[in-house]
Amino acid sequence: MNDALRLAPALAARLAADPALWRDFYDICDCGGRLAGTGSEKKAFALLRERVRAASPANSGRSIPVPYNGWQAKRATLRLPDGTMAPCHPLVRTIATAQDGLTAEVIDLGRGTPEEFAEHAGEIEGRIVLVRHELMFAAGTVHRRRKYDMARANGAVGFLIGGPLSGHVVAGSSGRESGDGIPALGISPETAARLARRADGWPSVTMTIETDEAPAETETLVYDYPGTTDEWVVLSAHVDGHDLAESAMDNGTGLAVVLAVTRALSSEAATWRRGLRVMFFSVEEWALTGSAQYVQSLGGAERDKIALNINLDSVAGSPNLAALTSGYPGVEPFLLRVAAENGQSLRTVRPLMTNSDHANFAAGGIPAIRLVAGFDDPNAHLRVVLTPADTRDKVAQSELRQATLLTAALVAAACNADPAEAAAWRLKPGS
């Protein structure tokens, strides 16, 4: 046994019995889907402030303003070839159509892989591309934003994405930040099936989207608990979500775990080698905007002082946890040893996946991981993230508790790791 990697028994017992973990999770879900720019998001920030203040009254934290391109969908419709109207949901930051809509033929590209786009390259221009939503937490996933970008690059005039859950539309971001784009809607799998190519040609639909765009501002909340040196371990989670449901798994789970770990560990940090920096980002669902602005604001010396970012995003909904290590193989032995010493199982996945805030830290030269549940498991509840089914009933208390105990162990061990160990985390292939 390695006591340096094991969470102190008193801390583990405190976390295992913490009644506030489940209460926090429910209260976060009660805020609603937390779409950036809405009252739901503001309510969640107020809740987080209240709970961190209760855990550490002397630490008022700081708020970093995050300006961004605000957006609101006012209306969206989809008229099918037979004249019926199908349920739809505008993707975040989609552009509006003309007032009378966009009418065009639909070309179905299945999953929407690069190979499918290449094979149909000569048929896409002037048409609306239809693709399918994929399990985001899986090897080989082609992200929705990449599909949208390929559709634009090939001359598509619109974008449709079919969801994974029968009878329900799908949400998500178009990835557009400002300027040009193409209208984009999420639809149900049944609607997608009705838009397959027929013997008489491609079906034609009319998309109508009305939006409102204006400069907006949200925030990043930061709470510092200094250690004995000027180095830091950053524990982060994103606040914002989508308005189809509660955004319970994505990312109410991550927020609740960060609160629990902060409650248990904040008073310990003063004796540790590295301090604990707790960060709550927003506009993550809008191309990771909040964390991008934060990392870009750091000078080289400040980046060097961050030993590791542990980012929590969708950490329950399955009992199986994985750490996405973002192309930093040097951190993997440490993660696996900590998990083993604390009686937990953990999978590591190395390729950089730009699907949460860890990606901006990693791109900025800071070792970063994303802890996520249900990786590569098509049967996990995580398959319904971004649908109306992302609700609290998909999360088991045991899963949330498991993620909390592992996160606390990782944070404590990372804050106390010796300099040689931490230096190895920064090594990348060829360095």
Buried (B, 14 or more C-beta within 10 A) or exposed (E): EEEBBBBBEEBBEBBEEBEBBBEBBBBBBBBBBBBBBBEBBBBBBEBBBEBBBEBBEEBEBEBBEBEBBBBBBEEBBBBBBEEEEBBBBBBBBBBBBEEEBBBBBBBBBEEBBEEBBEEBEEBBEEBBBBBBBBBBBBEEBBBBBBBBBBBBEBBBBBBBBBBBBEEBBBBBBBBBBEEEBBBBBBBBBBBBEBBEBEEEEBBBBBBBBBBEEEEBEBBBBBBBBBBEBEBBBBBBBBBBBBBBBBBBBBBBBBBBBBBBBBBBBBEBBEEBBBBBBBBBBBBBBBBBBBBBBBBEEBEEEEEEBBBBBBBBBBBBBBBBBBBBBBBBBBBBEBBBBBBEBBEBEBBBBBEBBBBBBBBBBBBBBBBBBBBBBBBBBEEBBBBBBBBBBBBBEBBBEEBBBBBBBBBBBBBBBBBBBEEEBBEBBBEBEEE
